[in-house]
Amino acid sequence: MNIEQIQIEKHNDSLVSSHQRKLNFLKEDWSHVDLESVIQKLVDFQIAIPSWALGTGGTRFGRFAITGGEPRTIEEKIEDVGLLHALNGASGAISLHIPWDIPQNATSLKSLASSYGLKFDAMNSNTFQDQAGSAHSYKFGSLQNVNKAVREQAIEHNIEVIKHGIDLGSDALTVWLADGSCFPGQLNFRKAFENTLESLHEIYAALPEHWKIFVEYKAFEPNFYSTTVGDWGQSLLYASKLGKKAYTLVDLGHHLPNANIEQIVALLLMEGKLGGFHFNDSKYGDDDLTAGSIKPYQLFLIFNELVEGMDAKGMNHAKDLGWMIDASHNVKDPLEDLLQSVEAIMIAYAQALLVDRKALNEAQDNNDVAKAQEILQHTFRSDLRALVAEARLRAGAALSPITLYRDLSVRKNLVDQRGNTVATGL
């Protein structure tokens, strides 16, 4: 299904008067700030949509499909991201997962993606589950495995993913490892680290010059006694040993409860080793919930450190880090959930852009704790949705994406076109 520009314009015409009133109020309230610059940064900011998030996810106990219309092919997944991008103007990239989405005709896929204004973001490898036809199992790990043949199989898979990415115009590889151990004594920690590093070196050597490799970490699951890339320090250690093209990737759900993710972000930026994000939210663990649905203040605080740190290094907000979503949807329409996640991310980014840096620095230098808190909470408690909506309007997208999605009965149309389908992958 394609959303026509005239449909978006008709939708916007019905809401523009109310929107303009809200925007004018914001302009008056923030007259001391260059809001035009902020809006342009919001227009430029793009968040990659993962191919695996376009269908219903689930838990280890079950997967409950929605009414249907889920994408069955890479082409249909590109179409769905195109729908999102048409609605919000901020989802201009798709991130593929191999072998769930093996490209058969890269030229055709690039042309299709381009027709929707999309590019291919970081490629994702998969050594956390056994693949059909593989000679070896990853039951006891992949890049860490004590069996060299298993490690070589995992290395070759990652190199294959890089080759697919080159064909599609991607410029990054994300490596997430389920490697680790469930019980004490099962694994020699030092040997596991050395095997993993040796394997990563071989993958790193296959990277084109302009590419990046993101080493993702997770404190738990599927192994619960130890994971071989268990925290940001271990990921940073790998990235530092690999070289200038290697970076740490932060998934917001991959931390122990109450971890100070904003501090982790600040230090990784300081070291020049923050590669990007997988945005989601959580209450208990790696819940993969809608971004900003549980801890919106934490999301803002993370962006506060990102904006401060990127500006300190003269980085381009839109291009120098990888912005991606990694979520799962067990009870929602996946496309509505993704629209909500993008909206929450954009709002947190807008809030961070409006923090009074000079006043905050002065409060910090004077140990004025109350003042520092007031500065941060002033922007967090300000309703900046009209700024994000204005960025969408200027990008030719919808003032209220979910409203238009429902008004156009997008899910019903997808069901009519595709039938009672469940997305491939996962």
Secondary structure, DSSP 8 states (H G I E B T S, - for coil): ----HHHHHHHHHHHHHHHHHHHHHHHHHTTTS-HHHHHHHHHH---BEEGGGSS---BTTB----SS----SHHHHHHHHHHHHHHHS---EEE-BTTTT--S-HHHHHHHHHHTT-EE--EE---SS--TT-SS--TT-STT-SSHHHHHHHHHHHHHHHHHHHHHT--EEEE----EESSTTS--HHHHHHHHHHHHHHHHHTS-TT-EEEEE--SSSS-SSEETT-SHHHHHHHHHHH-TTEEEEEETTSS-TT--HHHHHHHHHHTT-EEEEEE-B-SSSS--B-TTSS-HHHHHHHHHHHHHHHHHTT--TTTSSEEEE----SSS-HHHHHHHHHHHHHHHHHHHHTS-HHHHHHHHHTT-HHHHHHHHHHHHTS--HHHHHHHHHHTT--SSHHHHHHHTTHHHHHHHHH-S---S--
